[in-house]
Amino acid sequence: MIDARAYTQVSHIIGLMSNSLKKKIPQDFVDMIERNKDKEFKIQEKNIKDMKLLTDTEKLLSVIYTDYIASEEEKRIIKQKERLIKLKEEQEKRKKNNTEIFKEKNIEADNKELYMIPKVKEKWYHRLLKRIKVALGLK
């Protein structure tokens, strides 16, 4: 869930944009931002550089930039960087998961199982037959 204050910050920043940039953002997206913003949250800073942006605000601004404002070349570069970041994250997950698998395994228990001779349960009539043979001296 996105913080309502983030929508307020994004609305404020859009209000400071030039008309040429504002026109690139679809009206329904702007309306969604206006509907979801915190009406009671007031922005004190007059300059964007002085604002302390929320994490959600940064995410929303990056979506606006990549989807609506960036040129095709910039979009292509951004998508390549996103793919690289995703690949690195997947590699880190694989590396982490592989080490966790080995940490979780109890090596001693595995070794005991290797050296244990499985007990073969004979059927009762086989045991009885062996006893009879031993008793008769046939074995």
N, C-alpha and C positions, 0 to 999 in steps of 0.2 A: 504494500500500500504506500502510495506516495504522500509525503507530508504536505498538507494544505499550504503551509508557509512557502514551500518550494514553488507552488503554482503562483503565489503572490509575487515572489521574486522574479519568476519568468515573465509574468505579466508586466511588471515594472520595466524589465529589460527590453521587452518587445516595444513598449511605449517609447523608449529612448532610441529605437532603431530608426534609420532613414526610411522614407516611404518606399523606396525601391526594394529594400530588404523585407519590409512588412508585407508587400504584395506577393512575395514568394511563398509566404506561409499561408496555407489554406485557412479560410475563414472558420470552417467547422473545428479546426484544431485550436484556433484562437478562442473560439466560443467555449470549447471544453476547458481550456485553461481558466477562463473567466468564471465559469460555473463552479470549478473546484477550488478556487483560491480562498484563502482565509481573509474574510472581510475586516477582521479586527487586527490583523497583523500589519503594522505600519513600518515602512522602510524609511529609516532616518537618513541614510547616506544619499547624497545628491549625485555622486560619481560612482560609476560601476566598479572602478578600481578599488574603491574604499569598502565595498560590500564584502561581507564574509558569506560566501555562497554555501548553501547546504549541499550535501552529497546528491540529494534528489534533484536539486536545481541544476547541478552540473550534468546529471544524466539527461534531464529534459532538454537542456541547451544543446547537448551533443546530438540528441535525436533531431532537434530542429535544424541544426547545422548540417548534419549528414544527409537528412532526407529532403530538405527544402532549399537551403542556401548555397551549399557547396557546388562547385562546378563539377562536370562529369569526371574530369581528371582527378580532382580532389576526392571525389566519391570512390573512384577506383583505388587510389592510394590508401584511403581509410579502410576499405574492405580488405585489402591485402594485409594491412597491419592487424586488423581484427582476426583474420585467419591465422596469422603467425602467433598471436597471443593465445588463441584457442588451441593451436597445436602444442605450444609450450605447456599450457595448463594440462592438456591430456597426457603429455609425456611425464610431467611431474606426478600426476595421479597414478600412472602406471608404475613409475618408480616407487612411489610411496606404497601402493598396494602390494607390489612384489615383496618389498621388505617386510611389510606387515604379515604377509602369509608365512614367511619363515620365522618371524618372531612368535607368532601364535602357535606354531607347531611345537609340540613337546618332543624333542629329539630323543630323549631317554626312553619315552614310552614307545616310540617307533623302533628303537634298537631292541628293546625287550621283546617286542612282537616278532622281530626277525629271528631271534635265537630261541624262541619258545617252540617246543615240538608240540604240534597240535595233538590233543588227546582224541584218539579214535574210539568211539563208543561201538563196542561190539553188540551184536544182538544177543539176547539171552540164550538162545538155542545154540549159538556158536560157542559161547563160553561153556555151556553144559557139555557140548560135544568134546571140547578140549579137555575138560576135567575127566570125562569118561575115558578118553584115550590115555591120559596120564595115569589114571588109576589102573588101567589094564596093561600099561607098559607099552602101548603101541606107538608112542611118540618118541 
